C-alpha cells in the first residue's frame, strides 16, 4: 500500500496539519522495501561506457561477455560475503569492479575501499575509470560532488550515504582508521609483502570490514607463481567455479581449456596461427571464433566445491569476446622458447599459475658449453655492461644482446684499486668508452651501464651523475617477488640528492636462471659465454637458489646463497647488465628493429659501393635509403636511444 492511499483510508482530523501529513508520507515511504536488483541488471539498465576508457563506448550490455553476469551477481548476492576472481588479461575484470562500485553508490551506498598495488595505480583508476563513469552514467551524475569545498580528492570520494577511498597496498596510512563495508582488491598478486611495517595489506584491508554483518570482500588478479600466488590460494579456498559452454555441434557442456586449441604447421614445421580453432572434447568438431563466442553466450558457471559464502571464478583469454584464437596462438608461438616470456603467457593469457621447478643449475654444464669467439658476433645488436663495487676493486662484465634476447658474454674485466680514490674510476670510464670489435659493423660501443650503489654510494652517484647522458646509471637493488627489472623513473637519495634506478633483483635472477636452463643454442634467451670465463666465474654465477619460507603467516619466495658458496659477483654483474638492457628498452630500444636496421645499413652500404664502382661520379644522395633507415620520432622516457 502506498503512503498516499494509507493517508486517504485512515484520514483523521489531525492529519490536516501539513507538517504532520508530510511526516507520515515520509515515514510510510521509508517502510517500503527497495526493488531487488542485481549488479548485472543495474549495469544493463544504467551503465554507460565512456569513450576514453572503453573500446566499445555506449550502453553497457552484460550479454557482450555473458560470463561477467555470474561474477557481478555473486557480488550483490546477500549470501555471498567474499568473491575471488583469478583471471587473465582481456576478460573485463576491471569493468566488473567498476559496475559494482557504481551499483553500491547508486543503490546501496556505504563505505567502500579500493586497494591497488600502488598509490599511483589507485590514482590512475580514479581519474581514468571512476571519474568517466560518474560523469557519463546518468544515475550517478551529481552524486559525487566536485570542487574544492566538497572535501573530495582524487583518492577519496564522498556521496550520500557513503564514500569510496582508493589506496595503494604500499601505503600503511591508507589501510588504517575508518571501518569499511565493501573492500575491492585489484591485482593482489602484485601487492608488497607488507604495507610499510604494518603487515600484510590484504589482512589489513579485510580487518576494516570486520564489524559489518553484510560485508563484501572482492579480490581479483592475474596469478603468478604456484605456491606463492595469493589469488590462487584464495581461489582454492572458494567453491571454485568454472564456466561451461555448450558445443555448437553436439550440445555437450565443457570448460574451455588451452589443450583443446589446435593449429596447423607449414612444411617447415612452423606454426600457423591463422588456422587456430577450438576442438570439442566430446565430438571432435572444430569451432571457429564466431561459434566459440556464440557458445560462451549460452554458458553457465558451475562450482566444483560446496559453497560456504565464498564464490570463486576462473577465466582465461579463451573466453574473451575481444580476443581471437589466432592472437592467443601467435602469443604462445612467440613465447614458447623463452622461459621468461612463456611465464608471462601462462599468467596473463591462460590465467594460470606458473609452476616453478626451482632446480639448481650446475656450473659444470655451463663450463662445458663455452664457445670460441673473441669479438661480438654478427647477430649482436647492442652491448651493455654491469659494474659491481668491492672494497679493493671494480668488477665489470659486458654482454652483447641479440634480437632473440640471446646474450653473448664478451669478457669480464677486474679493475684493482681503492674505489674511494679517483684512479680506478678513471679506468672504468676509459673501459666504458672503448669500442668492442664486432663481426658485422666493425666496432660497437657500450650503449648503457648499470653501477651498483650499495657500497660507496657517494662515489658511485657522482660518477654516474657526470655520465648520465651516456646512460651510465647508478642502481639500487630491491629484493622482492614481482618487482620490475628496471623502474621507469629514477629515485633520489635525500642526503646526497643523487639519482638512481631501482632494480628488482629477484626478478632479474628469475630471468637469468630461467635462461641458463635453456640448452638449445638457437633458442631465444640462450646465454653464450666465450673461453675467457673460468670455472670460478660459473661457480659465482650459480651461487644462489630460490627458496621459500614463511613470514608473518605468509609464504614468501627469495634467493639465498647455496651451502658452501660465498661469492656471487658474477651473478650480480650479469643482472646489472640485464637491467641496463631493460633501461634501453624503456628508452625506446627495439632489438628486432635494431637488427633489421643493422642489416639494412650493410645492404645500403653495399649498394652505394656497387654504384660508385659502376660510376665514380654518381651522387650517392640520389640512392634512396631503405624505409627502416629513415628517421622516426621516438618517445623519450629515460634517455633517447638512437
MARZA-107164 format. One record per residue: y, z negated, x of N, C-alpha, C in turn. Coordinates in steps of 0.1 Angstrom, whole numbers, plus 2048, in hexadecimal, padded with zeros to 3 digits. Atoms other than C-alpha are relative to their C-alpha. Example, Ala and Ser with C-alpha at 12.3 -4.5 7.8 and 13.67 -1.06 7.14 Angstrom:
% MARZA-107164
7F48008097D37B287B80C800809;7F58007F77F57B988980B7F87F8;
This chain:
% MARZA-107164
7F480080980080080080C800809;7F47FF7F882280A80E8097F47FD;7F680B80283F7F18128088027F3;7F87FD80B8538037F77F97FD7F3;80880380C8378017DD7FE7F27FD;80280E8018317DD7E480D7F97FA;7F38068058567D57DE8028037F1;7FE7FC80E8567E87BD7F77F87F7;80A8078088367D77B08037F17FE;7FE80F80083F7B37B980F7FD801;7F18028008657B67B38047F47F9;7FA80C8068777967AC80F800802;7F18007FF89B78D7A88057FD80E;7FB8047F289E77E7CB7FF80C809;8007F57F78967A07D980C8097FF;7F47F88018B77AE7CE8097FF80C;7F88027F48C67A17EE7FB80A80A;8037F57F78C77BE8067FA7FB80D;8058057F38C07AA8257F17FC7FE;80E8048028A079B8167F780C7FD;8087F48028947BD80A7FD80780D;8027FA7F38997CB82D7F57F9808;80A8087F88857AE83C7F28037FB;80E7FE8068687B38247FB80E803;8047F37FD8677D882A7FB80180E;8048007F28657D384F7F37F8802;80C8087FE84B7B784C7F38077FB;80C7F98058337CB8367FD80C808;8027F47F88387EA84C7F97FC80D;8078057F482D7D586A7F27FD7FE;80E80380380D7CC8587F780C800;8087F38018027F18567FB80380E;8067FC7F37EA7FB87280480E804;7FD7F37FC7F58188877F480A7FF;80B7F68007E08388847F980080D;8088007F37C383889D80180E805;7FE7F37F97C88548B67FB7FF80E;8058007F37B685C8D680A807809;7F77FA7F67C78678F68008107FF;8017F18017BA88B8F28068057F4;7F97FC80D7C688D8CE80F7FF802;7F28017FD7E88808D980580B809;7FC7F57F67EA8998F680080E7F9;8007F48077E08B68DF80C8027F7;7F580080A7FB8AC8C680E800807;7F38027FB8178A38DD80380580E;7FD7FE7F28138AB90280580E803;7FB7F37FB8288C79117FF80080F;8017FE7F281F8D393480D806805;7F37FB7FA83E8D994A7FD80B80A;8027F47F88438F995D7FF7FC80F;8008037F284A8E897E7F47F8805;80B8087FC82A8D397D7F38067FB;80C7FA8068118EA96C80080F801;8017F27FF80490D9717FF8067F2;8017FB80E80091094B8097F77F7;7F680880882090193C7FF8037F1;8017FF80E8228FB9177F87F57FA;80880980780E8E98FD7F37FD806;80D8057FB7F18D490A7F58047F7;80C7FD8087CE8DF8FF7F47FA807;80C8067FA7B18C89077F480A801;80B7F78007998E48FF80180A80C;7FF7F77F47A68F791D7F67FB80B;8098077F77918DE9327F97F57F8;80680980A77A8CE9187FB7F3805;80680C7FA76B8B593080B7F5801;7F680A7FF78D8A39318017F87F4;7FF80880C78A89890D7F87F3801;80880D7FF76E87F9138067F6809;7FA80A7F678087093180C7FA7FA;7F48068067A186C91F7FD7F77F4;80380880B79185E9007F97F3804;80680D7FA77E84491580B7F7804;7F58097FC79F8379228067F97F3;7FB80680C7AB8318FE7F67F97F7;80A80780878A8238F28017F1802;7FE80E80078E7FF8E97F47F8806;80C8067FA76B7F78F57FE80280F;8017FC7F277180591880C7FA807;7F58067F87857F093180180680E;7FF7FA7F377E8049507FB80E800;8047F180077C82A95780180480F;8007FA7F377283A9787FE80F800;8017F17FF77785F9807FE80480E;8027FB7F376786C99F7FF8107FF;7FE7F28037728909A180580880C;7FB7F77F67798AE9B780F8037FD;7F37FB80379A8C09B87FF80A7F5;7FF7F580A7A58D999D7F87FD7F3;80680280D7968C797F8097F97F7;7F680680A7B68B89708007F17FF;80080F8017B189397880E7FA7FF;7F28058007D788F97E8068017F2;7FB7FE80E7DF89D95B7F97F67F7;80680B8097C688494C8087F3801;7F880C7FE7DA86895B80E8027F9;7F37FD8067FB8789507FF7FE7F0;80280280E7EE87A92C7FE7F27FB;80280E8037E285692C80D7F8801;7F38077FF80484A9388098047F5;7F87FC80B81685F91E7FB7F97F3;80580680C7FF8519038047F27FE;7FD80E80180582D90B80F7FE7FF;7F180180282B83290E8038027F1;7FD7FC80E82B8428EB7F97F87F6;80880680B80F8318D77FD7F2802;80580D7FD8068118E98077FA80C;7F88047F48228058FF7FC7F3806;80580C7F98197EB91980480180E;7FD7FF7F181E7E393E7F5807807;80A7F77F980D7FD95480380080F;7FF7FF7F28078019797F980D805;8077F47FB80082298B8007FE810;8028027F27F281D9AE7FC80D807;8027F47F87F483A9C77FD7FC80F;8038037F27E883B9EC80C7FA808;7F48057F980C8379F980B8007F6;7F480180882E8309EB80680E7FF;7FB7F28018398549F37F98087F6;8077F980A81D8629DE8047FB7F2;7FC80680D82784A9C280D8067FB;7F37FA80484B8579C37FE80F7FC;8027F280383F87B9C37FA8017F2;80580080D82A8749A480B7FD7F5;7F580480A84886499280980C7FE;7F67F580285F8819997FA80D7FC;8067F380284789E9987F78017F3;80980080B83089397C8057F87F4;7FB80980B83E87696780D8057FA;7F37FC80586288296480080D7F8;8017F480885A8A59587F97FE7F3;80880380C84189793E80A7F97F6;7F680880885C87E93180A8097FA;7F57F680487589B92F7FB80A7F6;8047F48078608B691F7F77FC7F4;80880480B8498A29078097FA7F5;7F780580A85D89D8E77FF7F17FC;80280D80584E87C8DC8037F580B;7FD8097F585686D8FF80F801803;7F27FF7FC87A8799018087F47FB;7F780B80389385D9027F97F2800;80780D8008788419048027F980E;7FD8067F387F83C92980E803803;7F27FD7FE8A483892E80380380F;7FC7FC7F28B584894C80E7FB802;7F38047FD8D483D95E8007F4809;7FF80B7F68E08239778007F37F9;7FF80D8078E580895C7F37FD7F9;80C8038088C280A94E7F67F7808;8098087F88B17F996B7F3808805;80B7F87FD89881596E80280780E;7FF7FA7F38908239917F580B800;80A7F67FF87983F99E7F27F97FF;80D80780085C8259A17FF7F67F5;80180A80B8638109828078067F4;7FA7FB80C86981D95F7FD7F67F4;80180880C86F8079408018087F4;7FF7F980D86A81291C7FD7F57F5;80280A80A8697FF8FB7F17FB7FF;80E80680184B7E78FC7F980080D;8078017F38427EC92080780780C;7FB7FA7F48477FB9427F5806809;80A7FB7F783580F95D8067FF80E;7FC8027F28378069827F7808809;8087F87F782C81E99D8017FB80E;8008067F38228109BF7F6807809;8097FB7F681181A9DF7F67F5804;80A80A7FC7F08099E98037F980D;7FB8067F4801802A0A80B7F67FF;7F480880281C7ED9FA7FC7F37F9;80480C8068127C99F580A7FA7F5;7F68058098337C19E37FE8067F2;8027FA80C82B7DA9C87F47FC7F8;80C80580780A7CA9C08007F17FC;7FF80E8038177A89BA8087FE7F2;7F780480B82A79699E7FA8037F2;8027FF80E8297A19797F28057FC;80D7FC8058097A596480180F7FB;8017F28047FD7C895B7F48027F7;80C7FE8097E77D493E7F980D804;8077F37FC7E07F894980280380E;7FF7FD7F27D87FF96D7FA80E803;8057F37FB7D582397A80080080F;8017FF7F17C882899D7FB80E804;8037F27FC7C984B9AB7FD80280E;8057FD7F27B78589CA7FD7F2807;80380D7FB7A88359D17FA80180E;8077FF7F37948429EF80A80280B;7F67FE7F67B5848A018087F3802;7F980C7FF7C08249FD7FD7F980E;8038087F47C480EA1C7F77F57FD;80980B8027AC7F2A228077F47FA;7F880C8057C77D8A1B80E8047FE;7F17FE8027EA7D9A0C8077F6808;7FA80A7F77FC7C9A297F67F6804;80980B7FD7EC7A7A2E7FA7FA7F3;80480680D7E57A2A097F18027FC;80E7FD8047C27B1A077FE80D7FA;8047F38077B07CD9F480A8047F5;7F77FC80A7CA7E09E07FA8027F2;8077FE80D7B07E89C57FE7F37F9;80280D8067A87C49BF80D7FA7FC;7F28068037CD7BA9C08058067F3;7FB7FA80C7D57D49A57F87FC7F4;80880480B7B77CB98F8037F17FC;7FD80E8037C17A699180C7FF7F7;7F48008087E27AF9817FD8017F1;8037FE80E7D07B79607F67F57FB;80A80A8047BA79895F8037F97F2;7FD80880B7CD7879438008087F3;8007F880C7CB7A492A7F28027FB;80D7FE8067AE7A59127FD80F7FE;8027F28027B47CA90C80580880C;7FC7F97F47BA7D49307F880D802;8077F37FC7B17F793E80280280F;8007FD7F27A87FF9627FB80E801;8037F27FE7A882496A80080480F;8017FC7F279C83098D7FC80F800;8047F27FE79A85499880380480F;7FF7FB7F27958659BA7F680A803;80A7F87F978487F9CE7F87F7809;80780A7F876886D9E180180480F;7FF7FE7F176586AA077F27FF806;80D8017F974885DA1C7F67F67F8;80A80880772884FA0D7FF7F2806;80180E7FB726829A0F80E7FA802;7F28057FE74C827A158088037F4;7F77FC80B75A8399F78017F67F5;7FD80B80A76A8209DF7FE8067F2;8017FA80E76A8399C17F18027FD;80E7FE8027458409C67F97F37FD;80580D80373D81B9C68037FC7F2;7FC80480D7518169A67F88097F6;8087F880A73F8349957F27FB7FF;80E80580171D82599D7FF7F47F8;7FF80D80972880598B8038047F2;7FD7FC80E73081996C7F48057F9;80B7FB80771A82A9527FD80F805;8037F47F971B84A9687FE80C7F6;8017F580972386695080280D807;7FF7F27FB71D88B9588028097F4;7FD7F680A7288A99457F580B7FF;80B7F780370D8BE93580580C7F8;7FC7F48077128E292A7F48087FB;80B7F88056FC8FA91580080D808;8027F27FB6EE91A92580580A7F6;7FB7F58097009389157F48087FB;80B7F78046DE9499137F47F87F9;80C8078066C292F90C8057F37F8;7FB80C8076D89128FF7FD7F3806;80480D7FA6C88F791580C7F9807;7F58087FA6E08DB9207FC7FD80E;8028037F26E58D594580D7FD807;7F58027F86FC8C895F80380C809;7FD7F57F670E8E19757FF7F980E;8028057F37038DB99980280C80A;7FD7F67F670C8ED9B97F4808804;80C7FA7FC6E88F59C17FC80C7F7;8037F58096E790D9A380A80C801;7F67F57FE7049239B07F980980A;8067F67F76F69439C080980B802;7F87F47FD7059619D17F780980A;8077F67F86F99809E380580080F;7FC7FE7F26FA989A0880080F803;8007F27FC7039AAA187F580380B;80B7FC7F76ED9BDA318007F880D;7FE8087F36FB9A8A4E7FD7F17FE;80380E8026F1988A3D80C7F77FC;7F480880371597EA348017FE7F0;7FF80380E71B96DA1280A8087F9;7F77F880872C9819F78057F77F4;7FB80980B7419689E28038077F3;7FC7F980C74B9839C97F38017F7;80C7FF8087269839BD7FC7F37FA;80480D80472595E9B57FE7FF7F1;80380380E7159539957F97F37FF;80780C8027069349857F38037FA;80D7FD8046E193397F7FB7F57F7;80580A8096D39219607F37FA806;80C8077FB6BA90796B7F48017F7;80B7FF80A6A590D94C7FA80F7FF;8047F28036A493394680280980C;7FD7F87F46B194096880A80B7FE;7F67F58026CC95695880C7FD808;7F48027F96EB95C96C80C7FF7F6;7F480180870C95195D80C805808;7F47FD7F972D96196680A7F57FD;7F580A80274E94D9668037FE7F2;7FC80180E7569559427F67F87F8;80B8078077349499368007F1804;7FF80E7FC73792A94B80B7F87FA;7F580780675992193E7FE7FE7F1;80380280E74D92791A7F67F57FE;80A80B80172F9109208077F2802;7F980D7FE7478F592D8077FC7F4;7F980380D75B8F790D7F77FA7F5;80A80680A73B8ED8FA7F87F5805;80880B7FA7308D19118027F37FB;7FE80E80472D8AC90D7FC7F780C;80380A7F572C88D9237F47F87FC;80C80880270B87A9277FF7F680A;80180B7F77088589367F17FF806;80D8027FA6EB85194E7FC7F2802;80280F7FF6EE82B94D8067FA7F3;7FA80780C6F581293080F7FD802;7F280380071980D9278037F17FE;7FC80E8017287EB92E80F7FE802;7F28017FF74D7F192B80680880B;7FB7F97F475080794A7FA80F7FF;8047F280174F82D94580380880D;7FF7F87F474A8449637FE80E7FE;8017F280274F86996580080780E;8027F87F374588298180380F7FD;7FC7F28027548A598480180780D;7FD7F87F47558C199D80680E7FC;7F87F48037678E39A07F880A7F7;8087F780974A8F598E8037FF7F1;7FC80280E7578E696D80E8057FE;7F27FD80277B8F197380280E7FA;7FC7F380578990D95D80A808808;7F67F97F87A29159787FA80580D;8067FC7F478991C9947F48097FD;80C7F780177193A9977F67FC80A;80B8037F774F9369A780280880D;7FD7F87F475A9519C08087F880A;7F78087F777593A9CD7F97F4806;80880C7FA75D91C9D17F780580A;80A7FB7F67439319E380880580D;7F87FC7F475E9409FA8047F4808;7FC80C7F876A91DA037F47FA807;80C8057FA746913A0A7FC80880D;8047F77F573F931A2080A7FE80C;7F68037F575F92AA347FE7F3807;80280D7FA755906A397F37FC805;80D8047FE730906A3D7FC7FD80E;8038017F272F909A638087F6807;7F780A7F974A8EFA6A7FE7F37F8;80280D8077408CBA6280C7FA7FA;7F38068057648C0A5E8048077F3;7FC7F880C76B8DCA457F67FE7F5;80A80280A74A8D7A338017F37F9;7FE80E8067518B2A2E80B8017F5;7F57FE80A7728BCA1D7FB8087F4;8057F980C7608D5A077F77F87F7;8088098087468BC9FC8087F67F8;7F780A8077618A29F48098067F5;7F57FB80977C8B89E47FB80B7F7;8047F58097688D59D57F47FB7F8;80C8058077468C59CC8027F27FA;7FE80D8067558A39C47F57F6804;80B8097FC7398929D88037F980D;7FE8077F37378799F47FA80780B;8057FA7F4731885A177F67F6806;80B8087F9710878A2680280080F;7FD8007F171A86DA497F37FB807;80D8047F96FA86DA5E8027F580B;7FC80A7F770C859A797F77FE80C;8088027F46F3860A9580880280C;7F88007F46FE85CAB87FF80E807;8007F47F8706879ACF7FD7FD80E;8048037F36F4878AF080780A80A;7F87F97F6708883B0F7F780B807;8087F77F86EA895B2080080E7F9;8007F38076EA8B0B0580D808803;7F37FA7FE70F8B7B0B80180480F;8007FC7F270B8B7B317F880D802;8087F47FE6EF8D1B2E80680D7FB;7FB7F48067038E9B1A80E804805;7F47FC7F97218ECB327FF80F803;8007F17FE72C910B3880880380D;7FA7FC7F3738923B5780C8097FD;7F37F980175C92CB4E80B7F8807;7F68077F977B924B6280E8027FA;7F37FD807797934B4E7FE7FF7F1;80080080F7A0933B297FA80D7FB;8077F480578894BB188098097F7;7F97F680779496AB058057FA7F2;7FD80480E792959AE28097F47FF;7F780B8017A893BAEB80E8057FC;7F37FC8057C893EAD780C7F6803;7F680A7FD7DA91EAE07FA7F5808;80580B7F77D7902AF98097F37FD;7FA80D8027DF8DDAF37FB7F680B;80480A7F67DD8BEB098017F27FA;7FF80E8047D7899B058017F880D;7FD8087F47E387EB1D7FD7F17FC;80380F8017D585AB208067F980C;7F88077F67EA841B337F87F3803;80780C7FB7D7827B488097F980A;7F88087F87E480DB6080380780E;7FE7FA7F27E0822B807FF80F7FF;8027F18007DE846B738038057F2;7FF7F880C7E4860B587F4809800;80B7F78027C5872B4B80480B7F6;7FC7F58087CC895B3D7F480A7FE;80B7F68037B48ADB2C80780B7F8;7FB7F58077BC8D0B207F58087F9;80A7F98087AA8E3B0480680D7FA;7FC7F38077AC907AF87F98007F2;80580080E7A790DAD380080E7FB;8027F280579A92CAC18038007F1;7FE7FF80E79F93AA9F7F57FA7F7;80B80680777D92CA957FF7F1803;7FF80F7FD788908A9F7F77FC80B;8088047F4772909ABE80A7FB80B;7F88057F577F8F6ADC7FA80480D;8057FD7F277C8FFB018077F6809;7FA8097F67818E3B1A80480880C;7FB7F97F57978F0B368027F880C;8008087F47938D4B4E8097F47FF;7F980C80079E8B0B518077FE80D;7F88037F47B98A5B6A8047F2800;7FC80F7FF7BE881B7680C80080A;7F48017F77E187AB848017F1803;80080E7FC7DF85AB9880E7FB804;7F38067FD7FD843B9C8047F67F5;7FB80A809811828B8B8088067F4;7F97FA80B81B834B6880E7F97FD;7F380680283881CB6980B806809;7F77F97F7847831B8580180F7FC;7FE7F2805855855B807F780A806;8077F57FA83F868B997F58067F8;80C7FB80882086AB848048087F4;7FB7F980C835875B6680580E804;7FB7F37FB845891B7B7F4809802;80C7F87FE82289DB847FA8047F2;8047FC80E81889DB5F80980B7FA;7F77F68058378B1B567FD80D807;8037F37F982E8CBB717F28067FA;80D7FC80580A8CCB648018077F2;7FF7FA80D8148D2B4080780D7FF;7F97F380082A8EFB4A7F980A808;8087F77F88108FFB607F78097F7;8087F780980191EB4F7F1800804;80F7FF7FE7DB921B4C7FC80E7FF;8057F38007CA941B547F88037F3;8067FC80C7BE954B357FA80E801;8077F37FE7A5970B3380580C7F8;7FB7F58087B8984B1980F803803;7F27FE7FE7DD97EB1E8057FD80E;7FC8027F27DD975B438037F1802;7FD80E7FF7ED953B3F8047FA7F3;7FC80780D7F3939B238047F2804;7FA80D7FD80891AB247FB7F67F5;80380A8098018F9B1380A7FF7F5;7F77FF80B8108FAAF08047F37FB;7FD80D80580F8D5AE77F87F6808;80680B7F88068B4AF78027F37F8;7FE80E806800891AE87FD7F680B;80180A7F6805873AFF7FF7F27F9;80280D8077F7851AF480B7F6805;7F58097FC813837AF37FB7F17FE;80580E8017FC818AF08037F880C;7FD8077F480380FB1480D806806;7F37FC7FB826810B248078097F6;7FA7F980B83581AB0380E806804;7F27FC7FD85981DB117FF80C809;8017F47F784F835B2D7FB80C7F9;8067F580783A84AB1780B8067F6;7F57FB80A85684CAFC80B807807;7F67F97F9870855B157FC80E805;8057F47FB85B870B257FF80B7F5;8027F780B852880B0380E8047FA;7F37FD80787687DAF580780B807;7FA7F57F9883893B117FA80D7FF;8087F38008688ADB0B7FC8037F1;8037FE80E8678ACAE580080E7FB;7FF7F28048728D0AE27F5808806;80B7F97FA8548DAAF77F37FB7F9;80B80580783D8C8ADE7F77F7808;80780B7F98348ABAF58037F47F8;7FE80B80A82F88FADC7FA7F3804;80680E7FF82A86AADF7F97FD7F4;80880380C80F85EAC87FB7F1801;80680D80180183DABC7F48017F7;80D7FF8077DD83BAB18007F57F5;80280980B7D682BA8F7F28017FB;80E8008057B2822A868007FF7F1;80180180F7A6823A627FB80D7FA;8067F480779283BA4C80A8077F7;7F87F88097A4857A3B80E803805;7F37FD7FB7C3858A5080180E805;7FF7F37FB7D187AA597FF80180F;8017FF7F17CB887A7C80D7FF806;7F27FF7FA7F088DA8280A7FE7F4;7F680280B80B87FA6B80C809801;7F67F5800825899A6180D7FB806;7F38047FC844884A677FE7F580B;80080B7F684A86FA878057F37FC;7FA80D80385084AA868087FC80C;7F78057F5867835A9C7FD7F2803;80180E7FB863816AB180D7F97FE;7F380680387D7FEAA58087FC80C;7F98067F58857EEAC680680B80A;7FC7F57F688780FADB80680C7F9;7FB7F4808890828ABF7FA80D805;8087F47FB876840ACF7F78057F5;8097FA80A863858AB97F2801804;80E7FE7FD83E85AAB77F98057F3;8087FC80C823869AA07F47F87FF;80C807803807856A907F4809800;80C7F88007E4863A977F47F87FA;80B8078067C6859A827F4801809;80B8007F67AD850A9D7F28017FB;80D7FF80678F84CA877FD80E7FB;8017F380579586DA767FE80A80C;8017F87F479987DA997F1800805;80D8017FB77886FAA47F58057F7;80A7F980A76687AA847FF80F803;8007F17FD77189EA8C7F980380D;8067FD7F376889CAB17F17FF7FF;80F80380074588DAAB7F980A7F7;8077F680873D8A5A8F7FF80D807;8007F37F97468C2AA57F780080C;8098017F47338B5AC37F18027FC;80D7FE8057148B6AAD7FC80F7FE;8037F28027178DCAA87F980680C;8087FB7F56FC8EDABD80280F802;7FE7F17FF705912AB680D803807;7F47FD7F971E91FAD08098097F8;7F87F680772A939AB78067FA7F3;7FC80680D730921A9A80E7FA801;7F3806801752916A8F8007F1804;80080D7FC75C8F5A9F7F97FC80D;8088037F47458F7ABD8097FC80C;7F88057F57518E4ADC7FA80680D;8047FA7F374F8F7AFE8057F780B;7FC8077F47518E5B1F7FC80880D;8047F97F47528F5B427FA7F780A;8078087F77418E9B618087F5807;7F780A7F975F8D4B6D7FE7F27FA;80280D8067558B8B557F37FA805;80C8067FB73D8A0B657F97F87F6;80880880972388AB558077F47FB;7F880C80473A86CB5480A8037F5;7F77FC80B752880B3E7F97FF7F3;80780080C738884B247FB7F37FB;80380E80372D860B2680C7F97F9;7F4805806751857B1D8028077F2;7FD7F980D753872B027F77FB7F5;80A80580A734864AF07FF7F1800;80080F7FE73E83FAF78007F87F3;7FE80880D744836AD27F78057F5;8087FC80B731837AB28067F97F3;7FB80580D73A832A8D7F77F47FB;80780B805731810A7F8057FC7F2;7FB80580D7347FFA5D7FF7F1800;7FF80E80173D7DBA568067FC7F3;7FA80580C74B7C5A3A80C7F8804;7F48077FE76E7B8A398067FC7F2;7FB80680D77A7A1A1C7F88067F4;8097FB80A75C7AEA087FF80F7FE;8007F28017627D2A0E7FA80780C;8067F97F574E7EAA2280A809807;7F77F87F87617FAA3E7F980880B;8067F87F5759815A5880A80180B;7F78007F5767815A7B7F880580C;8067FC7F3760821A9F8007F580A;80080A7F675580AABB7F880580C;8087FC7F474780DADE7F27FD7FF;80E802800722811AE17FC7F680B;80480A7F670F7F6AF47FF80680D;8017FB7F27137FBB1980B809804;7F57F77FD731812B1680D7F8801;7F48077FE752806B2380C809800;7F57F77FF768825B277FF80B7F6;8007F680A77283EB0D80C80A801;7F47F77FE790851B1C7FE80E7FD;8037F280377F873B198018027F1;7FF7FF80F77B86DAF380E8007FB;7F280280579F861AEF80880D803;7F87F47FC7AE87FB037FC80C7F7;8047F5809799898AEF8077FF7F2;7F980380D7A7887ACF80F803801;7F17FE7FF7CB889ADC80380F800;7FE7F27FF7C78AEAE37FE8067F2;8037FB80E7B88B4AC080C7FC7F7;7F48048087D68A1AB180C809803;7F57F67FD7EE8B8AC47FE80D7F9;8037F38077DC8D6AB58047FE7F1;7FD80280E7E08C6A928108007FE;7F27FF8008058C1A9A80680E800;7FC7F28008088E6AA17FE8077F3;8037FA80D7F78EFA8180A7FB7F5;7F58058098108D9A6E80D807802;7F47F97FD82B8EBA8080080F7FC;8017F280581E90DA737F6808807;80A7F87F9803918A8B7F48037F7;80C7FB8077E892DA7B7F780680B;8087FC7F57CC931A947FA80E7FE;8057F28027BD950A8480B80A801;7F57F77FF7DE961A8180580280F;7FD8007F27E6958AA57F6809808;80B7F87F97C5968AB080380F7FD;7FD7F28047CD988A9C80C805807;7F37FC7FA7F0988AAB7FD80380F;8037FD7F17E2986ACF7F980D801;8077F38007CA9A3AC880A80C7FE;7F77F68037E69B7AB980A80380B;7F87FF7F47FC9B1AD77F980980B;8077F97F67E19BEAEE7FF80F7FD;8027F28057DB9DDAD980E807801;7F27FA7FF8019E3AD780480480E;7FD7FD7F18059E0AFD7F880C805;8087F57FB7E89F8B0280680D7FA;7FA7F48077F8A11AE980D804808;7F47FD7F8819A0FAFD7FC80680D;8047FB7F3807A14B1E7FB80F7FF;8057F28027F6A33B1180B80A7FD;7F57F7803816A41B0380980380C;7F87FE7F3829A3CB247F8809809;8077F87F780DA4CB3780180F7FB;7FF7F380680EA6AB1F80E806802;7F27FB7FF834A6CB208097F5806;7F980A7F9847A57B3A80E7FD7FA;7F3801806868A5DB278007FB7F2;80180580E85BA4FB068087F37FE;7F880C803871A35AF57F67F67F9;80B809805858A18AF08057F97F3;7FB80780C86FA09AD57FD8087F3;8047F880B865A26ABF7F27FF7FC;80E802804841A1CABF7FF7F47F7;80080B80A83CA07AA07F77F4803;80880C7FD8309E3AA47F67FE7F4;80980480B8129D7A908077F67F7;7F980980981D9C4A717FF7F2804;80180E7FD80F9A4A7E8097FB80B;7F78047F58269A5A9C80F8007FB;7F28018058459A8A868037F27FD;7FC80E802859988A837FF7FC7F2;80180580E854972A658067F2800;7FA80D801865952A597F57F57FF;80A80B800852932A608067F37FC;7FC80D805855910A508007F680C;7FF8097F58608F6A697FE7F17FB;80280D8048528D3A668017F780C;7FF8087F484D8C4A8980880780A;7F87F87F78598DFAA07FA80E7FE;8047F2802858905A9D7F680480B;80A7FB7F7839915AAC80080F800;7FE7F180083F939AB67F3807803;
